[in-house]
């Protein structure tokens, strides 16, 4: 480890402390758990009452958090190699997460669905992948879930995890909610050393910046610690899988990937990318049967064993969300294709999008044939593209997954674009809870505005980067830069996350 400037470290620590104060003062203090559960189905719109002051306060707080975050990333680049820098990031992340423990999940009610769906499994002993919470509408947890008609859409490990978590709630709503919040925070904290370790497999001297990009990202903290999303649980084995993949340990990476999928199927998006490098080498070396025996067979055995207790509900639970259209390209196509009267044209459209995504994956096959930075960049691109273009419905916490890849990469371009994606994701909440009710927008208008909100910032960022790149290579600009001495100026380590 390298000694770093005490001033830079103090400034980084100040950023962490400032962030935790913002979370505590602007999110936990005005929206505590005990106030939120006084009535079922409360969210940001109902708790704020649409007050312009409350909306402006939260918007300003999010903007301030991102400003602190970007400053912290800049500072992290100047304290690389410092054990103190890593400790500050761990401590700052833990302090911010704990500041959000008693915050009511104002942006999403999914955690209440986790709680209620668990009752079907742990209290009534029914298969939650077949029996929806609606079948126990008399249960005291039921009024708090918005998705009572839905059987469980997650993986077969989730019922066991949710049952263990609910046991700490002793059948009461507030303690159970706090238990799930605690689970989110615990898994978030587990992710932090894993991110630093995974990053070291790609670039040993960039762990501080990598950790900052993930750990202090406001979307990561507000969704995992604030919203208690079960993505926190699914990310833990996926980060381990990426770290093993970067080190060429394909068999271990495959098992980590499968464990993530068995919690939540989102990690399926990374499966071809994480498997192809080792499979490609095995095919070229004539060792594919041995590769399949050490990679695919254990993963398939784990998949079958995990699903055996719930097998009758497998297909429906894993495909039912294809019929939801929200803040996505599919949500704009659905009314045009008459999805409510005849779902077939819409299914054809969705298959076409999936085929297009598959073709995009195929075009990256050479890049993905070897573990490393280009392959990880491809995974970031593919994951982001899926959530912006292919997914039937968009939710802000989807951006957690590309944020993970951006953190391990720790590159300026990817970090900037991911930050814009996260800002766009947050803006969808304002569309949902503020703009739509204020202007009484219909579903089509709200979906179009939501899609524009999430995609607009990153598309604008790409345009600016393209124009800047074109300008930098224009002969007149090159000559001007040469006269100003820019060509020979040494790079400032604080100005770039890492050279690309």
Phi, psi and omega per residue, in radians:
X1 nan 2.604 -3.044
X2 -1.890 2.441 3.069
X3 -1.198 2.368 -3.112
X4 -2.048 2.862 -3.136
X5 -1.049 2.182 3.093
X6 -1.022 -0.585 3.136
X7 -1.141 -0.787 3.131
X8 -1.087 -0.740 3.131
X9 -1.129 -0.696 3.115
X10 -1.135 -0.688 3.107
X11 -1.140 -0.689 3.110
X12 -1.112 -0.763 3.098
X13 -1.092 -0.660 3.094
X14 -1.097 -0.661 3.078
X15 -1.084 -0.758 3.128
X16 -1.107 -0.747 3.120
X17 -1.142 -0.744 3.134
X18 -1.081 -0.730 3.125
X19 -1.061 -0.807 -3.113
X20 -1.093 -0.613 3.102
X21 -1.169 -0.711 3.109
X22 -1.086 -0.793 3.119
X23 -1.051 -0.788 -3.085
X24 -1.177 -0.768 -3.015
X25 -1.391 -0.669 -3.019
X26 -1.729 -0.227 -3.116
X27 -2.125 -0.909 -3.093
X28 -1.311 -0.760 -3.093
X29 -1.082 -0.866 -3.117
X30 -1.398 -0.291 -3.068
X31 -2.289 1.123 -3.139
X32 -1.308 2.756 -3.118
X33 -0.985 -0.815 -3.032
X34 -1.147 -0.461 3.052
X35 -1.354 -0.708 -3.091
X36 -1.114 -0.588 -3.065
X37 -1.570 0.072 3.094
X38 -1.059 -0.588 3.064
X39 -2.263 2.508 3.098
X40 -1.167 2.690 2.982
X41 1.117 0.539 3.047
X42 -1.325 2.554 3.075
X43 -2.592 -3.037 -3.059
X44 -1.013 -0.700 -3.117
X45 -1.108 -0.759 -3.106
X46 -1.339 -0.667 -3.105
X47 -1.251 -0.596 3.109
X48 -1.473 -0.318 -3.100
X49 1.165 0.302 -3.101
X50 1.214 0.255 -3.125
X51 -1.077 2.205 3.107
X52 -0.984 -0.636 -3.140
X53 -1.153 -0.758 -3.140
X54 -1.165 -0.722 3.119
X55 -1.120 -0.797 3.135
X56 -1.104 -0.632 3.141
X57 -1.115 -0.813 -3.141
X58 -1.186 -0.724 3.114
X59 -1.078 -0.751 3.122
X60 -1.146 -0.668 3.128
X61 -1.116 -0.738 3.105
X62 -1.115 -0.761 3.088
X63 -1.057 -0.736 3.119
X64 -1.122 -0.725 3.122
X65 -1.070 -0.725 3.118
X66 -1.204 -0.601 3.083
X67 -1.120 -0.779 3.090
X68 -1.098 -0.719 3.139
X69 -1.031 -0.838 -3.129
X70 -1.155 -0.652 3.064
X71 -1.118 -0.714 3.132
X72 -1.112 -0.682 3.095
X73 -1.087 -0.753 3.114
X74 -1.062 -0.768 3.123
X75 -1.168 -0.632 -3.126
X76 -1.054 -0.649 3.126
X77 -1.098 -0.412 -3.114
X78 -1.638 -0.068 3.106
X79 -2.124 0.417 3.109
X80 -1.029 2.550 -3.123
X81 1.434 0.068 -3.100
X82 -1.758 2.151 3.059
X83 -1.133 -0.600 3.115
X84 -1.095 -0.644 3.102
X85 -1.086 -0.762 3.104
X86 -1.087 -0.764 -3.124
X87 -1.114 -0.672 3.108
X88 -1.101 -0.724 -3.138
X89 -1.174 -0.723 3.068
X90 -1.059 -0.846 -3.097
X91 -1.137 -0.737 3.126
X92 -1.111 -0.728 3.096
X93 -1.112 -0.760 3.138
X94 -1.118 -0.732 -3.130
X95 -1.128 -0.742 3.119
X96 -1.146 -0.738 -3.137
X97 -1.099 -0.783 3.128
X98 -1.158 -0.516 3.072
X99 -1.106 -0.412 -3.096
X100 -1.703 0.026 -3.079
X101 -1.005 -0.750 -3.068
X102 -1.694 0.236 3.056
X103 -1.397 2.289 3.015
X104 -1.194 2.425 -3.116
X105 -1.262 1.477 -2.981
X106 -1.267 -0.386 -3.031
X107 -1.683 -0.294 -3.096
X108 -2.696 2.454 3.130
X109 -1.779 0.265 -3.084
X110 -1.025 -0.614 -3.099
X111 -1.079 -0.545 3.096
X112 -1.234 -0.535 3.030
X113 -1.163 -0.730 3.086
X114 -0.969 -0.798 -3.082
X115 -1.123 -0.767 -3.078
X116 -1.299 -0.724 3.119
X117 -1.111 -0.567 3.089
X118 -1.109 -0.572 3.135
X119 -1.066 -0.629 3.094
X120 -1.033 -0.656 -3.065
X121 -1.525 -0.899 -2.974
X122 -1.539 -0.381 -3.133
X123 -1.800 -0.848 -3.045
X124 -1.686 -0.073 3.029
X125 1.017 0.653 3.060
X126 -1.876 2.804 3.114
X127 -1.285 1.962 -3.069
X128 -1.241 -0.214 3.090
X129 -1.452 -0.132 3.083
X130 -2.034 -0.773 -3.048
X131 -1.659 2.046 3.123
X132 -1.410 2.845 3.104
X133 -0.991 -0.439 -3.138
X134 -1.003 -0.488 -3.137
X135 -1.235 -0.190 3.048
X136 -2.174 0.907 -3.072
X137 -1.127 -0.280 3.109
X138 -1.382 -0.209 -3.079
X139 -1.180 2.458 -3.113
X140 -1.129 -0.317 3.117
X141 -1.429 -0.365 -2.990
X142 -1.062 -0.724 -3.099
X143 -1.049 -0.284 -3.076
X144 -1.570 -0.086 -3.119
X145 -1.825 2.395 3.131
X146 -1.573 -0.215 -3.035
X147 -2.055 0.795 -3.059
X148 -1.122 -0.373 -3.111
X149 -1.503 -0.019 -3.021
X150 -1.738 2.128 2.884
X151 -1.106 2.814 -3.047
X152 -1.022 2.210 -3.114
X153 -1.744 0.223 -3.037
X154 -1.747 -2.890 -3.121
X155 -1.552 2.947 -3.024
X156 -1.274 -0.200 3.044
X157 -1.411 -0.388 -3.059
X158 -1.106 -0.717 3.121
X159 -1.006 -0.646 3.127
X160 -1.199 -0.716 3.136
X161 -1.166 -0.766 -3.119
X162 -1.189 -0.599 3.110
X163 -1.145 -0.745 3.108
X164 -1.112 -0.681 3.140
X165 -1.184 -0.775 -3.111
X166 -1.114 -0.457 -3.120
X167 -1.061 -0.447 3.100
X168 -1.335 -0.249 -3.118
X169 -1.560 -0.125 3.101
X170 0.779 0.680 3.041
X171 1.334 0.153 3.127
X172 -1.892 2.564 -3.015
X173 -1.185 -0.904 -3.074
X174 -1.124 -0.832 3.100
X175 -1.081 -0.615 3.121
X176 -1.187 -0.734 3.081
X177 -1.047 -0.771 3.128
X178 -1.152 -0.557 3.089
X179 -1.143 -0.747 3.099
X180 -1.200 -0.616 3.036
X181 -1.088 -0.732 3.101
X182 -1.097 -0.662 3.080
X183 -1.076 -0.778 3.120
X184 -1.054 -0.747 -3.141
X185 -1.185 -0.740 3.126
X186 -1.046 -0.780 3.141
X187 -1.225 -0.642 3.045
X188 -1.016 -0.822 -3.139
X189 -1.130 -0.584 3.081
X190 -1.172 -0.582 3.131
X191 -1.113 -0.536 -2.975
X192 -1.105 -0.940 3.086
X193 -1.122 -0.521 3.111
X194 -1.166 -0.682 3.097
X195 -1.106 -0.786 3.118
X196 -1.074 -0.716 3.130
X197 -1.189 -0.770 3.125
X198 -1.079 -0.738 3.131
X199 -1.077 -0.653 3.134
X200 -1.103 -0.425 3.077
X201 -1.262 -0.323 3.118
X202 -1.788 -0.745 -3.068
X203 -2.668 1.638 -3.016
X204 -0.999 -0.442 -3.075
X205 -1.670 0.254 -3.109
X206 -2.130 0.304 -3.040
X207 -1.144 -0.595 -3.115
X208 -1.135 -0.841 3.129
X209 -1.117 -0.759 3.132
X210 -1.008 -0.800 -3.124
X211 -1.105 -0.700 3.137
X212 -1.120 -0.748 -3.106
X213 -1.023 -0.648 3.140
X214 -1.543 -0.926 -2.917
X215 -1.155 -0.618 -3.063
X216 -1.798 0.158 3.087
X217 -1.155 2.178 -3.096
X218 -1.041 -0.598 3.116
X219 -1.150 -0.744 3.125
X220 -1.030 -0.833 -3.091
X221 -1.210 -0.775 -3.089
X222 -1.261 -0.486 3.123
X223 -1.496 -0.706 -3.082
X224 -1.470 -0.872 3.140
X225 -1.476 -0.701 -3.122
X226 -1.364 -0.760 -3.071
X227 -1.713 -0.177 3.107
X228 1.008 0.633 3.127
X229 -1.186 2.484 -3.128
X230 -1.282 -0.028 2.958
X231 -1.007 -0.510 3.114
X232 -1.011 -0.709 3.133
X233 -1.235 -0.755 -3.097
X234 -1.197 -0.496 -3.117
X235 -1.235 -0.505 -3.071
X236 -1.026 -0.986 3.118
X237 -1.191 -0.483 3.125
X238 -1.186 -0.730 3.102
X239 -1.076 -0.738 3.074
X240 -1.057 -0.699 3.128
X241 -1.098 -0.752 3.136
X242 -1.131 -0.719 3.103
X243 -1.082 -0.727 3.088
X244 -1.176 -0.715 3.113
X245 -1.040 -0.767 3.131
X246 -1.117 -0.401 3.123
X247 -1.685 0.132 3.097
X248 1.363 0.220 3.136
X249 -1.609 1.342 -3.010
X250 -1.113 -0.687 -3.101
X251 -1.132 -0.792 3.098
X252 -1.120 -0.679 3.116
X253 -1.097 -0.667 3.140
X254 -1.134 -0.718 3.115
X255 -1.165 -0.726 3.085
X256 -1.073 -0.736 3.098
X257 -1.055 -0.784 -3.132
X258 -1.133 -0.682 3.101
X259 -1.069 -0.695 3.098
X260 -1.120 -0.777 3.130
X261 -1.081 -0.619 -3.120
X262 -1.275 -0.230 2.982
X263 -1.578 -0.845 -3.109
X264 -2.693 2.309 -2.938
X265 -1.252 -0.068 -3.085
X266 -0.961 -0.601 -3.098
X267 -1.146 -0.198 3.067
X268 -0.978 -0.538 3.141
X269 -1.030 -0.523 -3.112
X270 -1.564 -0.182 -2.996
X271 -1.006 -0.938 -3.141
X272 -1.033 -0.683 -3.116
X273 -1.159 -0.689 -3.115
X274 -1.391 -0.381 -3.118
X275 -1.603 -0.484 -2.921
X276 -1.152 -0.670 -3.064
X277 -1.056 -0.897 -3.133
X278 -1.213 -0.629 3.100
X279 -1.144 -0.704 -3.139
X280 -1.089 -0.752 3.104
X281 -1.133 -0.676 3.137
X282 -1.155 -0.703 3.117
X283 -1.114 -0.792 -3.137
X284 -1.128 -0.570 -3.131
X285 -1.606 0.108 -3.140
X286 1.179 0.498 -3.085
X287 -2.051 0.439 -3.052
X288 -1.103 -0.726 3.102
X289 -1.019 -0.714 3.112
X290 -1.164 -0.679 3.107
X291 -1.096 -0.781 3.137
X292 -1.080 -0.662 -3.120
X293 -1.174 -0.567 -3.092
X294 -1.675 -0.307 -3.099
X295 -1.934 -1.035 -3.019
X296 -1.317 -0.763 -3.050
X297 -1.077 -0.874 3.107
X298 -1.049 -0.661 3.138
X299 -1.156 -0.720 3.133
X300 -1.194 -0.662 3.077
X301 -1.070 -0.759 3.106
X302 -1.107 -0.722 3.123
X303 -1.059 -0.852 -3.106
X304 -1.145 -0.771 -3.121
X305 -1.087 -0.688 -3.119
X306 -1.203 -0.601 -3.079
X307 -1.517 -0.248 -3.062
X308 -0.921 -0.795 -3.122
X309 -1.172 -0.298 -3.039
X310 -2.157 0.235 -2.911
X311 -0.897 -0.717 -3.098
X312 -1.016 -0.414 -3.105
X313 -1.708 0.151 -3.008
X314 -1.058 -1.006 -2.954
X315 -1.155 -0.827 -3.083
X316 -1.105 -0.776 -3.062
X317 -1.135 -0.551 -3.072
X318 -1.551 -0.157 -3.109
X319 -2.084 -0.177 -3.003
X320 -1.104 -0.503 -3.082
X321 -1.315 -0.145 3.076
X322 -1.129 -0.309 3.138
X323 -1.593 0.080 3.075
X324 -1.691 2.344 -3.141
X325 -2.246 2.002 -3.023
X326 -2.701 2.113 3.066
X327 0.903 0.791 -3.070
X328 -2.534 2.960 3.047
X329 -1.075 -0.677 3.105
X330 -1.074 -0.622 -3.137
X331 -1.172 -0.466 3.074
X332 -1.407 -0.568 -3.121
X333 -1.354 -0.543 -3.025
X334 -0.963 -0.888 3.134
X335 -1.167 -0.550 3.129
X336 -1.202 -0.558 -3.113
X337 -1.655 0.078 3.102
X338 1.124 0.781 -3.047
X339 -1.089 -0.490 -3.102
X340 -1.280 -0.476 -3.117
X341 -1.738 -0.627 3.134
X342 -2.466 1.791 -3.049
X343 -1.295 -0.209 -3.039
X344 -1.047 -0.869 3.128
X345 -1.015 -0.613 3.130
X346 -1.207 -0.649 3.094
X347 -1.134 -0.695 3.095
X348 -1.079 -0.737 3.118
X349 -1.077 -0.763 -3.137
X350 -1.154 -0.693 3.084
X351 -1.092 -0.683 3.109
X352 -1.082 -0.720 3.092
X353 -1.112 -0.713 3.115
X354 -1.139 -0.700 3.098
X355 -1.127 -0.683 3.084
X356 -1.087 -0.731 3.101
X357 -1.138 -0.714 3.084
X358 -1.068 -0.690 3.099
X359 -1.138 -0.702 3.098
X360 -1.081 -0.730 3.076
X361 -1.041 -0.770 -3.111
X362 -1.070 -0.652 -3.139
X363 -1.173 -0.313 3.119
X364 -1.678 0.179 -3.020
X365 -1.059 -0.678 -3.139
X366 -1.193 -0.703 3.109
X367 -1.120 -0.662 -3.090
X368 -1.435 -0.057 -3.081
X369 -1.340 -0.067 3.100
X370 -2.510 2.278 -3.137
X371 -1.116 2.501 3.100
X372 2.610 -2.947 -3.060
X373 -1.041 -0.855 -3.138
X374 -1.036 -0.697 3.139
X375 -1.164 -0.706 3.127
X376 -1.177 -0.635 3.034
X377 -1.062 -0.710 3.113
X378 -1.106 -0.717 3.105
X379 -1.097 -0.690 3.081
X380 -1.073 -0.812 -3.125
X381 -1.091 -0.800 -3.097
X382 -1.142 -0.770 -3.137
X383 -1.123 -0.789 3.127
X384 -1.092 -0.727 -3.141
X385 -1.100 -0.728 3.134
X386 -1.037 -0.809 -3.080
X387 -1.249 -0.472 -3.135
X388 -1.529 -0.473 -2.979
X389 -2.058 -0.771 -2.895
X390 -1.660 -0.685 -3.018
X391 -0.987 2.425 3.120
X392 -1.127 -0.608 3.105
X393 -2.439 2.592 -3.075
X394 -1.934 2.368 3.008
X395 -2.246 2.541 -3.002
X396 -1.009 -0.639 -3.060
X397 -1.237 -0.133 3.036
X398 -1.039 -0.498 -3.100
X399 -1.232 -0.104 3.026
X400 -1.061 -0.607 -3.014
X401 -1.283 -0.862 3.024
X402 -1.134 -0.469 3.089
X403 -1.092 -0.642 3.087
X404 -1.033 -0.858 -3.133
X405 -1.128 -0.687 3.117
X406 -1.087 -0.657 -3.141
X407 -1.130 -0.790 -3.126
X408 -1.178 -0.610 3.096
X409 -1.209 -0.765 -3.127
X410 0.905 0.857 3.081
X411 -1.897 2.601 -3.105
X412 -1.011 -0.927 -3.037
X413 -1.055 -0.867 -3.101
X414 -1.143 -0.663 3.123
X415 -1.124 -0.762 3.134
X416 -1.111 -0.822 -3.114
X417 -1.130 -0.663 3.115
X418 -1.166 -0.678 3.080
X419 -1.067 -0.707 3.093
X420 -1.148 -0.667 3.071
X421 -1.078 -0.740 -3.134
X422 -1.178 -0.694 3.064
X423 -1.090 -0.753 3.084
X424 -1.089 -0.679 3.113
X425 -1.077 -0.772 3.100
X426 -1.070 -0.647 -3.091
X427 -1.136 -0.403 3.098
X428 -1.145 -0.492 3.085
X429 -1.161 -0.640 3.119
X430 -1.232 -0.581 3.030
X431 -1.110 -0.790 -3.055
X432 -1.219 -0.796 -2.970
X433 -1.743 -0.271 -3.061
X434 -2.096 -1.042 -3.003
X435 -1.208 -0.796 -3.089
X436 -1.058 -0.883 3.120
X437 -1.197 -0.566 -3.107
X438 -1.156 -0.640 -3.098
X439 -1.873 0.154 -3.137
X440 0.803 0.903 3.141
X441 -1.267 2.499 3.025
X442 -1.359 3.058 -3.044
X443 -1.069 -0.727 -3.101
X444 -1.110 -0.790 3.138
X445 -1.145 -0.710 3.135
X446 -1.152 -0.699 3.116
X447 -1.138 -0.730 3.124
X448 -1.118 -0.747 3.139
X449 -1.182 -0.674 3.102
X450 -1.110 -0.746 3.109
X451 -1.112 -0.729 3.098
X452 -1.110 -0.669 -3.115
X453 -1.111 -0.728 -3.088
X454 -1.407 -0.631 -3.072
X455 -1.538 -0.459 -3.057
X456 -0.992 -0.906 -3.098
X457 -1.054 -0.751 -3.096
X458 -1.255 -0.606 3.079
X459 -1.155 -0.692 3.075
X460 -1.123 -0.707 3.100
X461 -1.083 -0.741 3.100
X462 -1.093 -0.696 3.124
X463 -1.112 -0.790 3.133
X464 -1.093 -0.734 3.118
X465 -1.102 -0.705 3.127
X466 -1.127 -0.770 3.122
X467 -1.137 -0.698 3.124
X468 -1.143 -0.698 3.110
X469 -1.120 -0.735 3.125
X470 -1.126 -0.721 -3.135
X471 -1.156 -0.673 -3.104
X472 -1.132 -0.504 -3.094
X473 -1.726 0.027 3.103
X474 -1.226 2.391 -3.065
X475 -0.944 -0.716 -3.118
X476 -1.149 -0.642 3.119
X477 -1.201 -0.697 3.114
X478 -1.062 -0.752 -3.137
X479 -1.131 -0.739 3.128
X480 -1.104 -0.770 3.123
X481 -1.091 -0.649 3.120
X482 -1.119 -0.734 3.137
X483 -1.146 -0.567 -3.121
X484 -1.437 -0.109 3.112
X485 1.468 0.247 -3.103
X486 -1.163 -0.523 -3.058
X487 -1.132 -0.591 -3.037
X488 -1.756 0.064 -3.120
X489 -1.297 2.273 3.138
X490 -1.193 2.548 -3.111
X491 -1.189 2.505 3.056
X492 -1.604 2.022 -3.077
X493 -1.067 -0.388 3.139
X494 -1.423 -0.181 -3.062
X495 -1.577 -0.291 -3.085
X496 -2.334 2.492 3.081
X497 -1.156 -0.848 3.033
X498 -2.913 2.626 3.112
X499 -1.183 2.470 -3.130
X500 -1.761 nan nan
